[in-house]
């Protein structure tokens, strides 16, 4: 056994983040794009709160959640319409949370490798991070266009870990939604839930989580990583 192993965990060396509602708020443009696509399909618009609860799902599942399973065959048309509008509004309408630059700087100063695992297209994530001077801090980004099976399947997490050359027990996945928790559990990677999205703490109860935080802030998150590395609750 590796002498550095502590209660089943190797010291954490890689951090994977979800993007929407974890690192950034893109809810305004997402709602706009979803309703643009629904109108394009001749369907009624969805309420803002209903759309926000789908953020983090693949767009095919968003359509099913908002319009019903009978519309699943129209998923490609829905996605194309969404992307048409997103090309105009998504990057400029997305705001990275204020604490994220400090979190990223703090983790990089500790020698952590950082990655993003999201259903959002990688090119949009890259454009947003580039705009805010954060792109170079991330060692890998796995977007919705990089895998066939999306969260809650573990495939995108596996892809990110492979890109970083890290094992699941050397890493943590941070996210705000149930698909994040489900994907982390399927990938056997410690999960940290942040409550900056629309999912409440009790909704994570049936999934394994290493910790939860009201939001992603540097001091609290680094303390959480220390507890995980030491196998502490």
Protein Blocks (a to p, Z undefined) as FASTA:
>chain_A
ZZkbgghiacdfbdcddfehplpccklmmmmmmmmmmmmnopacddfklmmmmgoiafkl
mmmmmnojklmmmmmmmmmmmmmmmmmmmmmmpccdfklmmmmmmmmmnopacddddfbd
fklmmmmmmmnopmmmpmbdcdfklpfbdcfbfklmmmmmmmnopafklcccddfbfklm
mmmmmnopacdddfkbmbdfklmmmpccfbdcfbdcfklmmmmmmmmmnopZZ
